[in-house]
Amino acid sequence: MTEHKSKGFNRRRIAIFEPHPDFATNPSLVCLSEALTRSGARVDVMMPDNGNYPPVDSRLTRYPYPRNCQLWFGGIRATLRGWRERAELLRTAFLFASGAYDLILGIDNDGIINGYKYAKRFDVPLIYLSLEISFRDELLAIVEIKEKELECTASQFADLVIIQDQWRAKLLADENGLSPEKFEYLPVSPRGSQLVKESDYLRRRFNISENQTIVLHSGSFADWTYADELLDNVSTWPEGFVLVVHTRYKPGNTDKYVQAIQEAKLPNVFLSVEPLPQNEYEQLVASANIGLVLYKPMAYRYALKNIQTIGFSSGKFSVYMKYGLPIISIGQQTYTQLLAGYAFGENLTSFQEIPAALQRVRAKYAHHQAEAQRLFYEKLDFDIHWPRLTARILEVLR
């Protein structure tokens, strides 16, 4: 696809309020910031620093994320770093006060709340990018309920709301009292025009034979991604299938699931715990054969309705589709609907079905692979959404 460019972004300065440190592992955030800079915009990211994740692109400028006034951060080094960041925040406030920014983009609850404060105070257009939806009936703590009220107010003030698909747009519109006309869709997905042709990344790294089928579980490895069930199930897999667990973050020394893999020393399980920038992560995915997209609804914030309607907000799903990895998921309603039109894998009802499903997928591998890539290029590819999103963002800027 011919790259869409717009002079409307030339010399525009855009501030992204990202309350999480994992910006560089989210393909839509990476693609969005790259597309804006390619179009002439200057993009600054207000986000916390965390060495357990890859840094943001060198073309972006990172500023500390606004935080409540605090004098002690749990240690001398952390406190000195915190004081230094607070001093840098004064410079950020000065940039807004001097009219340096033309647009603010707030991510999730905290990002839109903080972005709203600056947008309203300095009369700057505001866009809400929703990745996780906060539902009132899932909130228990008073501070969470108060935050939800603030997020609703901020989202109603926003000029545009970007969300992944029609399923999640309906949920957020009902939850926050938003008009459907306010939404634009952007799946959490990479660009199709940037493709790793061939890769032996995992086979070379772990000395995996060409005769073995690599099944990849990437991203968070926790209770809500079926970590317990997967580790129990993998020993029942047919011969010739191996599991690679790749975490998008560097886990702590006490991570129980990482420890469980290391202690079990299963011959068909390999562990990758170094965070990778997007291009290297795609090399890793391109070297696998089957992807696991496992999300387990849990009775706590962000892990129930968000998980039940994961849809196009799953970055791993999109990257798997890009590289033609047939997927296996469990109990995902949105993938069941998609499977009616694209045979990209199987959506199971229980973990006990995985061993047989692996063999079925491998038996029809070429068909599933082609269908996965067809889904990507017809519905997920960032490049097909960017022209329309460009027009909507430029409307906001005007």
Buried (B, 14 or more C-beta within 10 A) or exposed (E): EEEBEBEBBEEBBBBBBBBBBBBBBBBBBBBBBBBBBBBBBBBBBBBBEBEBBBBBBEEBEBBBBBBEEEEEBEEEEEBEBBEEBBEEBEEBEEBBEEEBBBBBBBBBBBBBBBBBBBBBEBEBBBBBBBBBBBBEEBBEEEEBEEBBEBBBBBBBBBBBBBBBBEBBBBBBBEBBEBEEEBBBBBBBBBBBEBEBEEBEBBBEEBEBEEEBBBBBBBBBBBBBBBBBBBBEBBEEBEEEBBBBBBBBBBBEEEBEBBEBBEEEEBEBBBBBBEBBBBEBBBBBBBBBBBBBBBBBBEEEBBBBBBBBBBBBBBBBBBBBBBBBBBBBBBBBEBBEEBBEEBBBBBBBEEBEBBBEBBEBBBEEBEEBBBBBBBBBBEBBBBBBBBEEBBEBBBEBBE
